[in-house]
Amino acid sequence: MASIIKRKKNYSVVYNYVDENGETKQKWETRGTYKEALKRKAEIENQQFTNTFLPPSNQTIQDFLHDFVSLYGEKRWGVSMYDSQTSLISNYINPIIGDMEVQAVTPRVVDGYIQTLQHTKCVSTKTRKAQTTYVSDKTIEKIIKLLRCAFKQAVRWEIISRNPFDNVILPKTEYTKRDIWDADMIRVALDNCTDSKLFVAMNLAFACSLRMGEILGLTWDNVHISDEEIAIDNAYVYIDKELARASKRAIDVIGEKDIYYTFTPLMPNTSTRLILKKPKTDSSIRKVWLPKTLAYILREWKASQEELKGFLGDEYQDFNLVVALTNGRPCEDRIILKEFAKLREDAGLPKVVFHSLRHSSTTYKLKLNHGDLKATQGDTGHAEIDMITRIYAHILDEDRKVNAQKFEIAFYANPDLRNVRPPEDPKPAKPEPLNLLGLMEQLQKSPQLANAVSALLAAQSDGR
């Protein structure tokens, strides 16, 4: 049995329990109001009666998350996920609630934590500058998703009885419409592009809806542009890897799982490595067909690469990459982004980021195929089709407007629906009266016509 003891302005729920060593201990749990204490008392007594009571634990969130990463994360995450999740833990979880006991976390505590995050300044790192002053709603969503997964394991490990991060009310994430270039602007950009790497990368981003990492990780063995394939419109690229930068610690912890190749760094003391790795989701592994013109662009680019290899000889490091530096080494995204920004300024085009070319591609394809979501998803590699419907809803709305117009013509053309009648059968046209005066004038003007009429009348008389 549990009891409630008033202590100043608070109320304590006091009860005995048997710990994991079989020893009887006493526990005091403080609540702010008598109603809350009464509720907790009933919970404890019910759990003890049904043998579902979990002994109190003073394990902190920081210690628990260390176990969670070791026992769960290292087995299920890839290197990129490991880096992003551990960064969230070290930057936004441990500094704020790391010292709190796991069993002290309630839905009310979670709501307070979210409110604190909204007023927490973003953390900048050596390689990434914070994009906003305070933690964005999108980042908060990622943090809560991580903690929901972690506390789900805490329930499974019988540290807590229920997950306080279930049914959390998150700040509403506003998906702002990203500015993009239309097809004419992209044509202007390509016409003004003098950097061959950027030219190829932009064409792959727009025509094939590829992500930056997929473009930079594309290898020639996955580019199918033979004469026969181009002739029958079957030229395509196969996306099964991407270029990424991961911490050396993540690679050491996770191992070579899902890593196809680790590039030797130019500076041996760096803490990160460039890697070719498997895409994050299975849906990202896909075949994307090429327009013929892009197939020929890639063939010319490959020929120029082969010429460069012959010129540089052993100095060329051949990793079989489609988009590579002049010495063959992988081209990082920062190089493409720098050249893209310069092209944008020189061409006097609206300010957009390189990734917006992928959005331009998706928009353009939805217009061309009249909103065929499945075909578009196959090219973009989105894991869920609702990603397209949510982000590109404005494009689909345009086609829905056309549907309304067609409906109006087909169904509502008659303004009064109550008096709709089937169309009447057409009546036979009445023959026009014979114009005798006009006929006489024609016969007088044309002797041949008069002779023909006389012969016709004579023949009819003989037939009688």
Stockholm file with secondary structure:
# STOCKHOLM 1.0

chainA/1-464         MASIIKRKKNYSVVYNYVDENGETKQKWETRGTYKEALKRKAEIENQQFTNTFLPPSNQTIQDFLHDFVSLYGEKRWGVSMYDSQTSLISNYINPIIGDMEVQAVTPRVVDGYIQTLQHTKCVSTKTRKAQTTYVSDKTIEKIIKLLRCAFKQAVRWEIISRNPFDNVILPKTEYTKRDIWDADMIRVALDNCTDSKLFVAMNLAFACSLRMGEILGLTWDNVHISDEEIAIDNAYVYIDKELARASKRAIDVIGEKDIYYTFTPLMPNTSTRLILKKPKTDSSIRKVWLPKTLAYILREWKASQEELKGFLGDEYQDFNLVVALTNGRPCEDRIILKEFAKLREDAGLPKVVFHSLRHSSTTYKLKLNHGDLKATQGDTGHAEIDMITRIYAHILDEDRKVNAQKFEIAFYANPDLRNVRPPEDPKPAKPEPLNLLGLMEQLQKSPQLANAVSALLAAQSDGR
#=GR chainA/1-464 SS CCEEEEETTEEEEEEEEECTTSCEEEEEEEESSHHHHHHHHHHHHHHHHTTCCCCCCCCBHHHHHHHHIIIIIHHHCCHHHHHHHHHHIIIIIHHHHTTSBGGGCCHHHHHHHHHHHTTSBCCCCSSCCCSSSBCCHHHHHHHHHHHHHHHHHHHHTTSCSSCTTTTCCCCCCCCCCCCCCCHHHHHHHHHHCCCHHHHHHHHHHHHHCCCHHHHHTCBGGGEECCHHHHHTTCCEEEECCEEEEEEHHHHHHHCSTTEEEECCCSSTTCSEEEEEECCSSGGGCEEEECCHHHHHHHHHHHHHHHHHHHHHGGGSCCCCBSSBCTTSCBCCHHHHHHHHHHHHHHHTCCCCCTTHHHHHHHHHHHHHTTSCHHHHHHHHTCSSTHHHHHHTHHHHHHHHHHHHHHHHHHHSSSSCGGGCCCCCCCCCCCCCCCCHHHHHHHHHHCHHHHHHHHHHHHHHHHHC
#=GC SS_cons         CCEEEEETTEEEEEEEEECTTSCEEEEEEEESSHHHHHHHHHHHHHHHHTTCCCCCCCCBHHHHHHHHIIIIIHHHCCHHHHHHHHHHIIIIIHHHHTTSBGGGCCHHHHHHHHHHHTTSBCCCCSSCCCSSSBCCHHHHHHHHHHHHHHHHHHHHTTSCSSCTTTTCCCCCCCCCCCCCCCHHHHHHHHHHCCCHHHHHHHHHHHHHCCCHHHHHTCBGGGEECCHHHHHTTCCEEEECCEEEEEEHHHHHHHCSTTEEEECCCSSTTCSEEEEEECCSSGGGCEEEECCHHHHHHHHHHHHHHHHHHHHHGGGSCCCCBSSBCTTSCBCCHHHHHHHHHHHHHHHTCCCCCTTHHHHHHHHHHHHHTTSCHHHHHHHHTCSSTHHHHHHTHHHHHHHHHHHHHHHHHHHSSSSCGGGCCCCCCCCCCCCCCCCHHHHHHHHHHCHHHHHHHHHHHHHHHHHC
//
